[in-house]
């Protein structure tokens, strides 16, 4: 099948259509924002901080969070590149500056 022609029809909305409403809610006065739920990074950091000096595999962390390891491993690698986590050995992560399994401090520049 060969396409030989494409026809596009543009319609203009009627003039009597009301303008779009602003996205903000006018019935709510400005003030402090509602607390946001913890992010995945917050949850991972809390888990790691609960046992200082321990390094964690992505599978262990994913199991505690109830998510698939593959979904978390990409984030762990990104957080390590940003310096938010330290890589202690292949596939193992800790909080920066925390002692790894050998007692040596980690700095995020691991293998």
C-alpha positions as CSV (number, residue, x, y, z in Angstrom):
1,X,0.0,0.0,0.0
2,X,1.4,3.4,-1.0
3,X,0.2,6.6,0.7
4,X,-0.3,9.2,-2.0
5,X,-2.1,11.9,0.0
6,X,-2.6,13.2,3.5
7,X,-5.5,15.5,4.3
8,X,-5.5,17.6,7.5
9,X,-8.5,19.5,8.7
10,X,-8.1,22.3,11.2
11,X,-11.1,23.4,13.1
12,X,-11.4,26.6,15.2
13,X,-13.3,26.4,18.5
14,X,-16.5,28.5,18.6
15,X,-16.2,32.1,19.8
16,X,-18.7,31.5,22.7
17,X,-16.5,28.8,24.3
18,X,-15.4,30.0,27.8
19,X,-11.7,30.6,28.4
20,X,-9.7,27.8,30.0
21,X,-9.7,28.0,33.8
22,X,-6.4,28.5,35.6
23,X,-4.9,25.3,37.0
24,X,-4.4,26.7,40.5
25,X,-7.2,26.3,43.1
26,X,-8.7,29.6,44.1
27,X,-10.7,28.2,47.0
28,X,-7.5,27.3,48.8
29,X,-5.6,30.1,50.5
30,X,-1.9,30.3,50.0
31,X,0.1,28.9,52.9
32,X,2.5,26.1,53.8
33,X,2.5,23.2,51.5
34,X,1.3,19.8,52.6
35,X,4.2,17.4,53.5
36,X,5.1,15.2,50.6
37,X,5.5,11.5,51.0
38,X,9.0,10.1,51.2
39,X,10.8,9.7,47.9
40,X,12.5,6.4,47.0
41,X,15.9,8.0,47.8
42,X,14.6,9.0,51.2
43,X,13.5,5.5,51.9
44,X,16.8,4.0,50.7
45,X,18.8,6.4,52.9
46,X,16.6,5.6,55.9
47,X,17.2,1.9,55.4
48,X,21.0,2.4,55.1
49,X,21.1,4.7,58.1
50,X,19.3,2.1,60.2
51,X,22.4,0.0,60.2
52,X,25.5,2.3,60.0
53,X,28.6,0.7,58.5
54,X,26.7,-1.9,56.5
55,X,26.8,-2.0,52.8
56,X,23.8,-3.1,50.9
57,X,23.1,-4.9,47.6
58,X,20.4,-3.6,45.3
59,X,18.4,-6.8,45.8
60,X,18.4,-6.3,49.6
61,X,17.2,-2.8,49.3
62,X,14.6,-3.6,46.7
63,X,13.3,-6.4,48.9
64,X,12.9,-4.0,51.8
65,X,11.1,-1.5,49.6
66,X,8.9,-4.2,47.9
67,X,10.0,-3.3,44.4
68,X,11.8,-5.0,41.5
69,X,15.6,-4.9,41.9
70,X,16.1,-3.9,38.2
71,X,14.0,-0.7,38.9
72,X,16.2,0.2,41.8
73,X,19.7,-0.7,40.4
74,X,19.5,2.1,37.8
75,X,18.7,4.6,40.5
76,X,21.5,3.4,42.8
77,X,24.0,3.8,40.0
78,X,22.8,7.3,39.3
79,X,22.8,8.3,43.0
80,X,26.4,7.0,43.2
81,X,27.4,9.1,40.2
82,X,25.9,12.1,41.9
83,X,27.8,11.4,45.1
84,X,24.7,10.6,47.2
85,X,25.8,7.0,47.7
86,X,29.1,5.3,47.8
87,X,29.9,2.0,45.9
88,X,31.8,-0.3,48.3
89,X,32.3,-3.2,45.9
90,X,30.6,-4.7,42.9
91,X,26.8,-4.3,43.3
92,X,27.1,-3.0,46.9
93,X,26.3,0.5,48.2
94,X,26.6,2.4,51.4
95,X,26.1,6.0,52.6
96,X,29.1,8.2,51.8
97,X,31.7,8.2,54.5
98,X,30.2,5.1,56.2
99,X,32.5,2.2,57.0
100,X,32.2,-0.6,54.5
101,X,32.4,-4.3,55.3
102,X,36.2,-4.2,55.9
103,X,35.9,-1.2,58.2
104,X,37.4,1.2,55.5
105,X,35.6,4.4,54.9
106,X,34.0,4.7,51.4
107,X,34.1,7.8,49.3
108,X,31.9,6.9,46.3
109,X,34.9,6.2,44.0
110,X,34.7,2.5,44.5
111,X,35.0,-0.2,41.8
